[in-house]
């Protein structure tokens, strides 16, 4: 009935936005994961089909671009910043500090699988995966 785990040392998946994912626990109402984007990288811009998320940044510094209909903003992010990503929001983030930008995210309802997110036009060119 009760689950406990430790943050995996290595990524368990790659997010559709290109960030490293370490899957955490889930219940009927939501799931949690740890995301990490290397220093100097910019994610792929995405939107979700059915889920909303809340992110809490843990390390690094950067920016999160959010766009919903005609509302658009860039949020400076660093340790302690918490933000919401409502359904149908286009979003993208980039790591501008000397260390990876990392966050834990709560997905409601639980993450349904790899077809949940889809690429959208972003604020910045994605660099994730560039050598």
N, CA, C and O atoms as a Tinker XYZ file with bonds, in Angstrom:
   524  protein
     1  N      0.818000   -1.197000    0.000000    73     2
     2  CA     0.000000    0.000000    0.000000    64     1     3
     3  C      0.865000    1.266000    0.000000    63     2     4     5
     4  O      0.503000    2.259000   -0.631000    81     3
     5  N      1.983000    1.237000    0.690000    73     3     6
     6  CA     2.879000    2.399000    0.725000    64     5     7
     7  C      4.113000    2.088000   -0.100000    63     6     8     9
     8  O      4.676000    0.998000    0.004000    81     7
     9  N      4.536000    3.043000   -0.921000    73     7    10
    10  CA     5.739000    2.870000   -1.730000    64     9    11
    11  C      6.809000    3.839000   -1.250000    63    10    12    13
    12  O      6.509000    4.952000   -0.820000    81    11
    13  N      8.043000    3.405000   -1.329000    73    11    14
    14  CA     9.196000    4.231000   -0.991000    64    13    15
    15  C     10.272000    3.944000   -2.016000    63    14    16    17
    16  O     10.423000    2.805000   -2.460000    81    15
    17  N     11.017000    4.960000   -2.394000    73    15    18
    18  CA    12.119000    4.735000   -3.313000    64    17    19
    19  C     13.160000    5.822000   -3.134000    63    18    20    21
    20  O     12.916000    6.825000   -2.465000    81    19
    21  N     14.310000    5.620000   -3.729000    73    19    22
    22  CA    15.394000    6.594000   -3.765000    64    21    23
    23  C     15.529000    7.079000   -5.204000    63    22    24    25
    24  O     15.324000    6.315000   -6.147000    81    23
    25  N     15.874000    8.347000   -5.363000    73    23    26
    26  CA    16.075000    8.905000   -6.697000    64    25    27
    27  C     17.094000    8.048000   -7.444000    63    26    28    29
    28  O     18.208000    7.859000   -6.956000    81    27
    29  N     16.734000    7.524000   -8.625000    73    27    30
    30  CA    17.694000    6.722000   -9.381000    64    29    31
    31  C     18.950000    7.521000   -9.731000    63    30    32    33
    32  O     18.870000    8.711000  -10.036000    81    31
    33  N     20.107000    6.861000   -9.685000    73    31    34
    34  CA    21.366000    7.534000  -10.003000    64    33    35
    35  C     21.487000    7.853000  -11.489000    63    34    36    37
    36  O     22.125000    8.839000  -11.860000    81    35
    37  N     20.890000    7.041000  -12.330000    73    35    38
    38  CA    20.963000    7.266000  -13.773000    64    37    39
    39  C     19.556000    7.491000  -14.315000    63    38    40    41
    40  O     18.585000    7.029000  -13.715000    81    39
    41  N     19.431000    8.192000  -15.437000    73    39    42
    42  CA    18.108000    8.434000  -16.018000    64    41    43
    43  C     17.390000    7.132000  -16.359000    63    42    44    45
    44  O     18.014000    6.153000  -16.767000    81    43
    45  N     16.076000    7.138000  -16.185000    73    43    46
    46  CA    15.256000    5.987000  -16.546000    64    45    47
    47  C     14.623000    6.171000  -17.917000    63    46    48    49
    48  O     14.103000    5.217000  -18.496000    81    47
    49  N     14.664000    7.402000  -18.441000    73    47    50
    50  CA    14.089000    7.696000  -19.764000    64    49    51
    51  C     14.565000    9.072000  -20.220000    63    50    52    53
    52  O     15.188000    9.820000  -19.467000    81    51
    53  N     14.254000    9.379000  -21.465000    73    51    54
    54  CA    14.434000   10.728000  -21.994000    64    53    55
    55  C     13.036000   11.299000  -22.202000    63    54    56    57
    56  O     12.167000   10.650000  -22.784000    81    55
    57  N     12.835000   12.516000  -21.721000    73    55    58
    58  CA    11.536000   13.166000  -21.904000    64    57    59
    59  C     11.371000   13.579000  -23.366000    63    58    60    61
    60  O     12.365000   13.737000  -24.076000    81    59
    61  N     10.141000   13.755000  -23.820000    73    59    62
    62  CA     9.924000   14.235000  -25.184000    64    61    63
    63  C     10.587000   15.591000  -25.453000    63    62    64    65
    64  O     10.864000   15.931000  -26.603000    81    63
    65  N     10.840000   16.360000  -24.391000    73    63    66
    66  CA    11.514000   17.658000  -24.557000    64    65    67
    67  C     13.033000   17.527000  -24.615000    63    66    68    69
    68  O     13.734000   18.518000  -24.820000    81    67
    69  N     13.547000   16.301000  -24.434000    73    67    70
    70  CA    14.976000   16.050000  -24.507000    64    69    71
    71  C     15.696000   16.014000  -23.181000    63    70    72    73
    72  O     16.883000   15.688000  -23.141000    81    71
    73  N     15.022000   16.336000  -22.095000    73    71    74
    74  CA    15.661000   16.301000  -20.777000    64    73    75
    75  C     15.733000   14.871000  -20.256000    63    74    76    77
    76  O     14.967000   14.003000  -20.674000    81    75
    77  N     16.676000   14.642000  -19.325000    73    75    78
    78  CA    16.805000   13.332000  -18.679000    64    77    79
    79  C     15.706000   13.196000  -17.635000    63    78    80    81
    80  O     15.397000   14.149000  -16.919000    81    79
    81  N     15.118000   12.008000  -17.551000    73    79    82
    82  CA    14.043000   11.744000  -16.594000    64    81    83
    83  C     14.451000   10.623000  -15.662000    63    82    84    85
    84  O     15.015000    9.615000  -16.087000    81    83
    85  N     14.165000   10.810000  -14.410000    73    83    86
    86  CA    14.270000    9.761000  -13.409000    64    85    87
    87  C     12.867000    9.593000  -12.837000    63    86    88    89
    88  O     12.416000   10.400000  -12.024000    81    87
    89  N     12.182000    8.537000  -13.272000    73    87    90
    90  CA    10.805000    8.301000  -12.834000    64    89    91
    91  C     10.778000    8.039000  -11.338000    63    90    92    93
    92  O     11.630000    7.334000  -10.799000    81    91
    93  N      9.792000    8.615000  -10.685000    73    91    94
    94  CA     9.606000    8.420000   -9.247000    64    93    95
    95  C      8.293000    7.661000   -9.030000    63    94    96    97
    96  O      7.959000    6.781000   -9.823000    81    95
    97  N      7.562000    7.978000   -7.997000    73    95    98
    98  CA     6.371000    7.210000   -7.644000    64    97    99
    99  C      5.106000    7.782000   -8.271000    63    98   100   101
   100  O      5.088000    8.910000   -8.762000    81    99
   101  N      4.041000    6.970000   -8.241000    73    99   102
   102  CA     2.748000    7.374000   -8.785000    64   101   103
   103  C      1.615000    6.819000   -7.929000    63   102   104   105
   104  O      1.746000    5.773000   -7.294000    81   103
   105  N      0.512000    7.539000   -7.929000    73   103   106
   106  CA    -0.756000    7.096000   -7.361000    64   105   107
   107  C     -1.831000    7.326000   -8.412000    63   106   108   109
   108  O     -1.527000    7.785000   -9.513000    81   107
   109  N     -3.079000    7.017000   -8.091000    73   107   110
   110  CA    -4.161000    7.196000   -9.057000    64   109   111
   111  C     -4.268000    8.637000   -9.552000    63   110   112   113
   112  O     -4.590000    8.863000  -10.718000    81   111
   113  N     -4.005000    9.609000   -8.689000    73   111   114
   114  CA    -4.211000   11.008000   -9.050000    64   113   115
   115  C     -3.046000   11.688000   -9.728000    63   114   116   117
   116  O     -3.222000   12.742000  -10.338000    81   115
   117  N     -1.850000   11.109000   -9.636000    73   115   118
   118  CA    -0.710000   11.784000  -10.236000    64   117   119
   119  C      0.560000   10.962000  -10.154000    63   118   120   121
   120  O      0.613000    9.930000   -9.484000    81   119
   121  N      1.586000   11.441000  -10.852000    73   119   122
   122  CA     2.892000   10.787000  -10.817000    64   121   123
   123  C      3.960000   11.851000  -10.674000    63   122   124   125
   124  O      3.714000   13.029000  -10.930000    81   123
   125  N      5.159000   11.429000  -10.259000    73   123   126
   126  CA     6.246000   12.359000  -10.013000    64   125   127
   127  C      7.493000   11.880000  -10.735000    63   126   128   129
   128  O      7.734000   10.680000  -10.867000    81   127
   129  N      8.288000   12.853000  -11.204000    73   127   130
   130  CA     9.546000   12.531000  -11.867000    64   129   131
   131  C     10.548000   13.650000  -11.595000    63   130   132   133
   132  O     10.182000   14.770000  -11.240000    81   131
   133  N     11.815000   13.310000  -11.772000    73   131   134
   134  CA    12.922000   14.269000  -11.657000    64   133   135
   135  C     13.422000   14.527000  -13.072000    63   134   136   137
   136  O     13.668000   13.583000  -13.823000    81   135
   137  N     13.576000   15.799000  -13.444000    73   135   138
   138  CA    14.043000   16.196000  -14.768000    64   137   139
   139  C     15.379000   16.900000  -14.640000    63   138   140   141
   140  O     15.597000   17.631000  -13.674000    81   139
   141  N     16.276000   16.697000  -15.591000    73   139   142
   142  CA    17.575000   17.366000  -15.580000    64   141   143
   143  C     17.959000   17.754000  -17.000000    63   142   144   145
   144  O     17.840000   16.959000  -17.932000    81   143
   145  N     18.420000   18.990000  -17.146000    73   143   146
   146  CA    18.870000   19.508000  -18.436000    64   145   147
   147  C     20.296000   20.009000  -18.254000    63   146   148   149
   148  O     20.535000   20.865000  -17.402000    81   147
   149  N     21.257000   19.496000  -19.035000    73   147   150
   150  CA    22.651000   19.903000  -18.854000    64   149   151
   151  C     22.856000   21.408000  -19.033000    63   150   152   153
   152  O     22.104000   22.077000  -19.741000    81   151
   153  N     23.879000   21.911000  -18.379000    73   151   154
   154  CA    24.249000   23.316000  -18.482000    64   153   155
   155  C     24.439000   23.708000  -19.941000    63   154   156   157
   156  O     25.059000   22.979000  -20.715000    81   155
   157  N     23.904000   24.860000  -20.306000    73   155   158
   158  CA    24.063000   25.375000  -21.655000    64   157   159
   159  C     23.103000   24.810000  -22.679000    63   158   160   161
   160  O     23.184000   25.178000  -23.851000    81   159
   161  N     22.191000   23.923000  -22.283000    73   159   162
   162  CA    21.270000   23.288000  -23.228000    64   161   163
   163  C     19.881000   23.918000  -23.170000    63   162   164   165
   164  O     19.475000   24.469000  -22.147000    81   163
   165  N     19.172000   23.827000  -24.275000    73   163   166
   166  CA    17.788000   24.289000  -24.393000    64   165   167
   167  C     16.931000   23.115000  -24.838000    63   166   168   169
   168  O     17.264000   22.424000  -25.801000    81   167
   169  N     15.828000   22.892000  -24.137000    73   167   170
   170  CA    14.946000   21.764000  -24.444000    64   169   171
   171  C     14.184000   21.987000  -25.752000    63   170   172   173
   172  O     14.185000   23.080000  -26.317000    81   171
   173  N     13.548000   20.938000  -26.202000    73   171   174
   174  CA    12.595000   20.997000  -27.306000    64   173   175
   175  C     11.295000   21.549000  -26.730000    63   174   176   177
   176  O     10.888000   21.134000  -25.645000    81   175
   177  N     10.641000   22.459000  -27.415000    73   175   178
   178  CA     9.352000   22.992000  -26.953000    64   177   179
   179  C      8.271000   21.938000  -27.161000    63   178   180   181
   180  O      8.205000   21.302000  -28.213000    81   179
   181  N      7.419000   21.758000  -26.141000    73   179   182
   182  CA     6.358000   20.749000  -26.204000    64   181   183
   183  C      5.074000   21.285000  -25.575000    63   182   184   185
   184  O      5.062000   22.339000  -24.940000    81   183
   185  N      4.008000   20.537000  -25.769000    73   183   186
   186  CA     2.737000   20.717000  -25.074000    64   185   187
   187  C      2.229000   19.321000  -24.737000    63   186   188   189
   188  O      2.666000   18.333000  -25.327000    81   187
   189  N      1.302000   19.246000  -23.783000    73   187   190
   190  CA     0.743000   17.959000  -23.367000    64   189   191
   191  C     -0.687000   17.804000  -23.868000    63   190   192   193
   192  O     -1.419000   18.782000  -24.016000    81   191
   193  N     -1.066000   16.566000  -24.125000    73   191   194
   194  CA    -2.423000   16.271000  -24.616000    64   193   195
   195  C     -3.452000   16.188000  -23.487000    63   194   196   197
   196  O     -4.584000   16.641000  -23.655000    81   195
   197  N     -3.071000   15.609000  -22.321000    73   195   198
   198  CA    -4.077000   15.319000  -21.279000    64   197   199
   199  C     -3.645000   15.658000  -19.857000    63   198   200   201
   200  O     -4.474000   15.608000  -18.949000    81   199
   201  N     -2.376000   16.002000  -19.628000    73   199   202
   202  CA    -1.911000   16.196000  -18.252000    64   201   203
   203  C     -1.528000   17.642000  -17.967000    63   202   204   205
   204  O     -1.199000   18.412000  -18.869000    81   203
   205  N     -1.582000   17.984000  -16.687000    73   203   206
   206  CA    -1.072000   19.240000  -16.166000    64   205   207
   207  C      0.096000   18.903000  -15.255000    63   206   208   209
   208  O      0.192000   17.783000  -14.754000    81   207
   209  N      0.991000   19.871000  -15.036000    73   207   210
   210  CA     2.146000   19.595000  -14.186000    64   209   211
   211  C      2.430000   20.760000  -13.245000    63   210   212   213
   212  O      2.063000   21.905000  -13.507000    81   211
   213  N      3.094000   20.432000  -12.144000    73   211   214
   214  CA     3.673000   21.406000  -11.224000    64   213   215
   215  C      5.137000   21.033000  -11.087000    63   214   216   217
   216  O      5.454000   19.881000  -10.790000    81   215
   217  N      6.043000   21.993000  -11.300000    73   215   218
   218  CA     7.479000   21.762000  -11.197000    64   217   219
   219  C      8.062000   22.574000  -10.053000    63   218   220   221
   220  O      7.662000   23.713000   -9.816000    81   219
   221  N      9.022000   21.968000   -9.342000    73   219   222
   222  CA     9.823000   22.644000   -8.321000    64   221   223
   223  C     11.282000   22.479000   -8.715000    63   222   224   225
   224  O     11.784000   21.357000   -8.789000    81   223
   225  N     11.967000   23.593000   -8.968000    73   223   226
   226  CA    13.367000   23.547000   -9.383000    64   225   227
   227  C     14.276000   23.328000   -8.183000    63   226   228   229
   228  O     14.083000   23.918000   -7.120000    81   227
   229  N     15.279000   22.459000   -8.376000    73   227   230
   230  CA    16.160000   22.038000   -7.289000    64   229   231
   231  C     17.598000   22.536000   -7.433000    63   230   232   233
   232  O     18.236000   22.880000   -6.438000    81   231
   233  N     18.110000   22.577000   -8.659000    73   231   234
   234  CA    19.495000   22.995000   -8.892000    64   233   235
   235  C     19.575000   23.785000  -10.187000    63   234   236   237
   236  O     18.673000   23.739000  -11.023000    81   235
   237  N     20.676000   24.511000  -10.333000    73   235   238
   238  CA    20.934000   25.237000  -11.557000    64   237   239
   239  C     20.151000   26.526000  -11.660000    63   238   240   241
   240  O     19.489000   26.957000  -10.716000    81   239
   241  N     20.245000   27.127000  -12.826000    73   239   242
   242  CA    19.482000   28.337000  -13.113000    64   241   243
   243  C     19.168000   28.346000  -14.597000    63   242   244   245
   244  O     19.855000   27.711000  -15.398000    81   243
   245  N     18.128000   29.069000  -14.948000    73   243   246
   246  CA    17.728000   29.122000  -16.346000    64   245   247
   247  C     16.446000   29.892000  -16.521000    63   246   248   249
   248  O     16.112000   30.780000  -15.737000    81   247
   249  N     15.729000   29.529000  -17.578000    73   247   250
   250  CA    14.468000   30.186000  -17.900000    64   249   251
   251  C     13.468000   29.151000  -18.395000    63   250   252   253
   252  O     13.835000   28.165000  -19.034000    81   251
   253  N     12.197000   29.397000  -18.088000    73   251   254
   254  CA    11.094000   28.568000  -18.574000    64   253   255
   255  C     10.160000   29.485000  -19.357000    63   254   256   257
   256  O      9.651000   30.475000  -18.832000    81   255
   257  N      9.944000   29.129000  -20.638000    73   255   258
   258  CA     8.995000   29.852000  -21.475000    64   257   259
   259  C      7.670000   29.116000  -21.428000    63   258   260   261
   260  O      7.621000   27.899000  -21.601000    81   259
   261  N      6.590000   29.861000  -21.191000    73   259   262
   262  CA     5.242000   29.305000  -21.127000    64   261   263
   263  C      4.327000   30.126000  -22.029000    63   262   264   265
   264  O      4.369000   31.356000  -22.016000    81   263
   265  N      3.500000   29.434000  -22.812000    73   263   266
   266  CA     2.550000   30.124000  -23.688000    64   265   267
   267  C      1.238000   29.379000  -23.686000    63   266   268   269
   268  O      1.191000   28.178000  -23.951000    81   267
   269  N      0.166000   30.100000  -23.383000    73   267   270
   270  CA    -1.185000   29.548000  -23.430000    64   269   271
   271  C     -2.073000   30.562000  -24.133000    63   270   272   273
   272  O     -2.245000   31.682000  -23.652000    81   271
   273  N     -2.634000   30.173000  -25.266000    73   271   274
   274  CA    -3.444000   31.065000  -26.092000    64   273   275
   275  C     -2.682000   32.367000  -26.331000    63   274   276   277
   276  O     -1.609000   32.322000  -26.932000    81   275
   277  N     -3.185000   33.532000  -25.886000    73   275   278
   278  CA    -2.499000   34.794000  -26.149000    64   277   279
   279  C     -1.624000   35.260000  -24.987000    63   278   280   281
   280  O     -1.071000   36.360000  -25.028000    81   279
   281  N     -1.499000   34.435000  -23.960000    73   279   282
   282  CA    -0.646000   34.778000  -22.815000    64   281   283
   283  C      0.695000   34.071000  -22.961000    63   282   284   285
   284  O      0.747000   32.871000  -23.233000    81   283
   285  N      1.783000   34.824000  -22.780000    73   283   286
   286  CA     3.121000   34.271000  -22.925000    64   285   287
   287  C      4.031000   34.930000  -21.893000    63   286   288   289
   288  O      3.958000   36.139000  -21.675000    81   287
   289  N      4.891000   34.126000  -21.256000    73   287   290
   290  CA     5.861000   34.701000  -20.337000    64   289   291
   291  C      7.108000   33.841000  -20.244000    63   290   292   293
   292  O      7.088000   32.645000  -20.536000    81   291
   293  N      8.187000   34.476000  -19.833000    73   291   294
   294  CA     9.448000   33.797000  -19.551000    64   293   295
   295  C      9.702000   33.956000  -18.061000    63   294   296   297
   296  O      9.773000   35.075000  -17.552000    81   295
   297  N      9.840000   32.832000  -17.364000    73   295   298
   298  CA    10.035000   32.833000  -15.918000    64   297   299
   299  C     11.490000   32.484000  -15.614000    63   298   300   301
   300  O     11.956000   31.417000  -16.015000    81   299
   301  N     12.225000   33.363000  -14.910000    73   299   302
   302  CA    13.561000   32.981000  -14.458000    64   301   303
   303  C     13.421000   31.857000  -13.420000    63   302   304   305
   304  O     12.613000   31.962000  -12.497000    81   303
   305  N     14.200000   30.793000  -13.572000    73   303   306
   306  CA    14.096000   29.662000  -12.644000    64   305   307
   307  C     15.441000   29.379000  -11.982000    63   306   308   309
   308  O     16.503000   29.555000  -12.579000    81   307
   309  N     15.361000   28.941000  -10.745000    73   307   310
   310  CA    16.519000   28.574000   -9.934000    64   309   311
   311  C     15.980000   27.749000   -8.765000    63   310   312   313
   312  O     14.772000   27.548000   -8.646000    81   311
   313  N     16.868000   27.280000   -7.920000    73   311   314
   314  CA    16.466000   26.491000   -6.754000    64   313   315
   315  C     15.360000   27.208000   -5.980000    63   314   316   317
   316  O     15.485000   28.381000   -5.629000    81   315
   317  N     14.274000   26.474000   -5.723000    73   315   318
   318  CA    13.168000   26.997000   -4.937000    64   317   319
   319  C     12.009000   27.565000   -5.730000    63   318   320   321
   320  O     10.945000   27.803000   -5.159000    81   319
   321  N     12.174000   27.792000   -7.032000    73   319   322
   322  CA    11.077000   28.318000   -7.850000    64   321   323
   323  C     10.128000   27.174000   -8.201000    63   322   324   325
   324  O     10.560000   26.110000   -8.644000    81   323
   325  N      8.837000   27.405000   -7.999000    73   323   326
   326  CA     7.800000   26.421000   -8.294000    64   325   327
   327  C      6.835000   27.051000   -9.290000    63   326   328   329
   328  O      6.460000   28.214000   -9.139000    81   327
   329  N      6.428000   26.289000  -10.313000    73   327   330
   330  CA     5.502000   26.842000  -11.305000    64   329   331
   331  C      4.553000   25.779000  -11.805000    63   330   332   333
   332  O      4.800000   24.581000  -11.663000    81   331
   333  N      3.451000   26.239000  -12.400000    73   331   334
   334  CA     2.466000   25.326000  -12.957000    64   333   335
   335  C      2.537000   25.341000  -14.480000    63   334   336   337
   336  O      2.893000   26.346000  -15.096000    81   335
   337  N      2.186000   24.191000  -15.071000    73   335   338
   338  CA     2.077000   24.051000  -16.517000    64   337   339
   339  C      0.670000   23.504000  -16.789000    63   338   340   341
   340  O      0.468000   22.291000  -16.833000    81   339
   341  N     -0.306000   24.414000  -16.973000    73   339   342
   342  CA    -1.685000   23.965000  -17.216000    64   341   343
   343  C     -1.811000   23.215000  -18.544000    63   342   344   345
   344  O     -0.965000   23.353000  -19.427000    81   343
   345  N     -2.860000   22.434000  -18.672000    73   343   346
   346  CA    -3.151000   21.694000  -19.892000    64   345   347
   347  C     -3.159000   22.645000  -21.086000    63   346   348   349
   348  O     -3.653000   23.768000  -20.987000    81   347
   349  N     -2.614000   22.195000  -22.208000    73   347   350
   350  CA    -2.541000   22.937000  -23.472000    64   349   351
   351  C     -1.509000   24.068000  -23.476000    63   350   352   353
   352  O     -1.470000   24.857000  -24.420000    81   351
   353  N     -0.686000   24.158000  -22.450000    73   351   354
   354  CA     0.370000   25.169000  -22.420000    64   353   355
   355  C      1.565000   24.690000  -23.229000    63   354   356   357
   356  O      2.000000   23.547000  -23.084000    81   355
   357  N      2.093000   25.554000  -24.073000    73   355   358
   358  CA     3.349000   25.286000  -24.772000    64   357   359
   359  C      4.454000   25.725000  -23.829000    63   358   360   361
   360  O      4.367000   26.794000  -23.226000    81   359
   361  N      5.511000   24.897000  -23.694000    73   359   362
   362  CA     6.584000   25.280000  -22.785000    64   361   363
   363  C      7.928000   24.768000  -23.270000    63   362   364   365
   364  O      8.026000   23.801000  -24.026000    81   363
   365  N      8.960000   25.459000  -22.803000    73   363   366
   366  CA    10.340000   25.144000  -23.161000    64   365   367
   367  C     11.218000   25.712000  -22.048000    63   366   368   369
   368  O     10.891000   26.740000  -21.455000    81   367
   369  N     12.327000   25.043000  -21.771000    73   367   370
   370  CA    13.221000   25.558000  -20.738000    64   369   371
   371  C     14.660000   25.440000  -21.173000    63   370   372   373
   372  O     15.017000   24.620000  -22.019000    81   371
   373  N     15.488000   26.293000  -20.563000    73   371   374
   374  CA    16.912000   26.261000  -20.886000    64   373   375
   375  C     17.729000   26.474000  -19.622000    63   374   376   377
   376  O     17.336000   27.189000  -18.700000    81   375
   377  N     18.884000   25.818000  -19.623000    73   375   378
   378  CA    19.812000   25.852000  -18.501000    64   377   379
   379  C     20.914000   26.856000  -18.822000    63   378   380   381
   380  O     21.689000   26.651000  -19.757000    81   379
   381  N     20.987000   27.934000  -18.055000    73   379   382
   382  CA    21.946000   29.002000  -18.344000    64   381   383
   383  C     23.070000   29.087000  -17.325000    63   382   384   385
   384  O     23.993000   29.884000  -17.493000    81   383
   385  N     23.011000   28.283000  -16.276000    73   383   386
   386  CA    24.030000   28.336000  -15.234000    64   385   387
   387  C     25.175000   27.373000  -15.490000    63   386   388   389
   388  O     25.272000   26.764000  -16.555000    81   387
   389  N     26.043000   27.248000  -14.487000    73   387   390
   390  CA    27.213000   26.374000  -14.571000    64   389   391
   391  C     26.926000   24.919000  -14.239000    63   390   392   393
   392  O     27.768000   24.056000  -14.484000    81   391
   393  N     25.759000   24.632000  -13.689000    73   391   394
   394  CA    25.400000   23.257000  -13.338000    64   393   395
   395  C     24.083000   22.895000  -14.022000    63   394   396   397
   396  O     23.363000   23.784000  -14.476000    81   395
   397  N     23.758000   21.610000  -14.101000    73   395   398
   398  CA    22.501000   21.222000  -14.734000    64   397   399
   399  C     21.303000   21.870000  -14.039000    63   398   400   401
   400  O     21.315000   22.093000  -12.829000    81   399
   401  N     20.285000   22.162000  -14.819000    73   399   402
   402  CA    19.014000   22.651000  -14.294000    64   401   403
   403  C     18.169000   21.428000  -13.988000    63   402   404   405
   404  O     17.895000   20.620000  -14.877000    81   403
   405  N     17.752000   21.285000  -12.731000    73   403   406
   406  CA    16.951000   20.114000  -12.383000    64   405   407
   407  C     15.711000   20.526000  -11.612000    63   406   408   409
   408  O     15.682000   21.549000  -10.928000    81   407
   409  N     14.685000   19.690000  -11.748000    73   407   410
   410  CA    13.404000   19.940000  -11.088000    64   409   411
   411  C     12.716000   18.617000  -10.818000    63   410   412   413
   412  O     12.997000   17.614000  -11.474000    81   411
   413  N     11.813000   18.619000   -9.849000    73   411   414
   414  CA    10.876000   17.513000   -9.699000    64   413   415
   415  C      9.542000   18.019000  -10.218000    63   414   416   417
   416  O      9.164000   19.169000   -9.995000    81   415
   417  N      8.841000   17.143000  -10.912000    73   415   418
   418  CA     7.550000   17.505000  -11.484000    64   417   419
   419  C      6.478000   16.529000  -11.072000    63   418   420   421
   420  O      6.694000   15.317000  -11.041000    81   419
   421  N      5.319000   17.069000  -10.756000    73   419   422
   422  CA     4.132000   16.268000  -10.439000    64   421   423
   423  C      3.191000   16.360000  -11.625000    63   422   424   425
   424  O      2.821000   17.459000  -12.038000    81   423
   425  N      2.802000   15.226000  -12.177000    73   423   426
   426  CA     1.926000   15.156000  -13.336000    64   425   427
   427  C      0.556000   14.656000  -12.904000    63   426   428   429
   428  O      0.446000   13.631000  -12.232000    81   427
   429  N     -0.489000   15.384000  -13.291000    73   427   430
   430  CA    -1.860000   15.023000  -12.921000    64   429   431
   431  C     -2.735000   15.008000  -14.166000    63   430   432   433
   432  O     -2.797000   16.024000  -14.858000    81   431
   433  N     -3.415000   13.908000  -14.490000    73   431   434
   434  CA    -3.269000   12.579000  -13.899000    64   433   435
   435  C     -1.883000   12.009000  -14.187000    63   434   436   437
   436  O     -1.056000   12.692000  -14.791000    81   435
   437  N     -1.612000   10.773000  -13.768000    73   435   438
   438  CA    -0.284000   10.194000  -13.991000    64   437   439
   439  C      0.113000   10.218000  -15.468000    63   438   440   441
   440  O     -0.740000   10.166000  -16.353000    81   439
   441  N      1.421000   10.297000  -15.717000    73   439   442
   442  CA     1.961000   10.319000  -17.076000    64   441   443
   443  C      1.474000    9.084000  -17.834000    63   442   444   445
   444  O      1.744000    7.963000  -17.403000    81   443
   445  N      0.756000    9.260000  -18.964000    73   443   446
   446  CA     0.172000    8.108000  -19.657000    64   445   447
   447  C      1.095000    7.371000  -20.613000    63   446   448   449
   448  O      0.805000    6.233000  -20.982000    81   447
   449  N      2.213000    7.991000  -21.031000    73   447   450
   450  CA     3.112000    7.297000  -21.940000    64   449   451
   451  C      3.751000    8.228000  -22.948000    63   450   452   453
   452  O      3.544000    9.441000  -22.899000    81   451
   453  N      4.531000    7.663000  -23.868000    73   451   454
   454  CA     5.364000    8.471000  -24.767000    64   453   455
   455  C      4.600000    9.349000  -25.754000    63   454   456   457
   456  O      5.181000   10.293000  -26.289000    81   455
   457  N      3.338000    9.081000  -26.014000    73   455   458
   458  CA     2.578000    9.898000  -26.963000    64   457   459
   459  C      1.900000   11.101000  -26.311000    63   458   460   461
   460  O      1.183000   11.847000  -26.979000    81   459
   461  N      2.119000   11.294000  -25.018000    73   459   462
   462  CA     1.469000   12.394000  -24.291000    64   461   463
   463  C      1.927000   13.770000  -24.763000    63   462   464   465
   464  O      1.099000   14.661000  -24.951000    81   463
   465  N      3.205000   13.954000  -24.955000    73   463   466
   466  CA     3.740000   15.261000  -25.336000    64   465   467
   467  C      3.978000   15.318000  -26.841000    63   466   468   469
   468  O      4.289000   14.309000  -27.474000    81   467
   469  N      3.827000   16.505000  -27.395000    73   467   470
   470  CA     4.103000   16.706000  -28.814000    64   469   471
   471  C      4.861000   18.010000  -28.998000    63   470   472   473
   472  O      4.650000   18.974000  -28.262000    81   471
   473  N      5.740000   18.030000  -29.983000    73   471   474
   474  CA     6.577000   19.198000  -30.239000    64   473   475
   475  C      5.744000   20.355000  -30.777000    63   474   476   477
   476  O      4.807000   20.162000  -31.552000    81   475
   477  N      6.112000   21.567000  -30.346000    73   475   478
   478  CA     5.483000   22.800000  -30.812000    64   477   479
   479  C      6.589000   23.794000  -31.161000    63   478   480   481
   480  O      7.758000   23.560000  -30.853000    81   479
   481  N      6.225000   24.890000  -31.794000    73   479   482
   482  CA     7.206000   25.928000  -32.070000    64   481   483
   483  C      7.585000   26.594000  -30.754000    63   482   484   485
   484  O      6.713000   26.998000  -29.984000    81   483
   485  N      8.877000   26.710000  -30.497000    73   483   486
   486  CA     9.337000   27.247000  -29.229000    64   485   487
   487  C      9.831000   28.676000  -29.310000    63   486   488   489
   488  O      9.810000   29.306000  -30.368000    81   487
   489  N     10.275000   29.170000  -28.172000    73   487   490
   490  CA    10.813000   30.516000  -28.057000    64   489   491
   491  C     12.260000   30.575000  -28.543000    63   490   492   493
   492  O     12.683000   31.569000  -29.132000    81   491
   493  N     13.027000   29.491000  -28.290000    73   491   494
   494  CA    14.436000   29.450000  -28.615000    64   493   495
   495  C     14.722000   28.197000  -29.458000    63   494   496   497
   496  O     13.968000   27.227000  -29.384000    81   495
   497  N     15.787000   28.203000  -30.249000    73   495   498
   498  CA    16.184000   26.974000  -30.946000    64   497   499
   499  C     16.600000   25.896000  -29.922000    63   498   500   501
   500  O     17.369000   26.175000  -29.002000    81   499
   501  N     16.099000   24.699000  -30.087000    73   499   502
   502  CA    16.494000   23.601000  -29.190000    64   501   503
   503  C     17.941000   23.216000  -29.476000    63   502   504   505
   504  O     18.367000   23.162000  -30.630000    81   503
   505  N     18.688000   22.951000  -28.409000    73   503   506
   506  CA    20.084000   22.533000  -28.552000    64   505   507
   507  C     20.340000   21.149000  -27.986000    63   506   508   509
   508  O     21.428000   20.603000  -28.170000    81   507
   509  N     19.388000   20.583000  -27.319000    73   507   510
   510  CA    19.577000   19.299000  -26.666000    64   509   511
   511  C     19.983000   18.259000  -27.705000    63   510   512   513
   512  O     19.348000   18.117000  -28.750000    81   511
   513  N     21.043000   17.544000  -27.396000    73   511   514
   514  CA    21.550000   16.534000  -28.306000    64   513   515
   515  C     22.612000   17.043000  -29.251000    63   514   516   517
   516  O     23.253000   16.254000  -29.946000    81   515
   517  N     22.816000   18.387000  -29.290000    73   515   518
   518  CA    23.898000   18.927000  -30.123000    64   517   519
   519  C     25.234000   18.535000  -29.521000    63   518   520   521
   520  O     25.373000   18.484000  -28.299000    81   519
   521  N     26.213000   18.259000  -30.362000    73   519   522
   522  CA    27.547000   17.892000  -29.877000    64   521   523
   523  C     28.456000   19.095000  -29.861000    63   522   524
   524  O     29.622000   18.983000  -29.483000    81   523
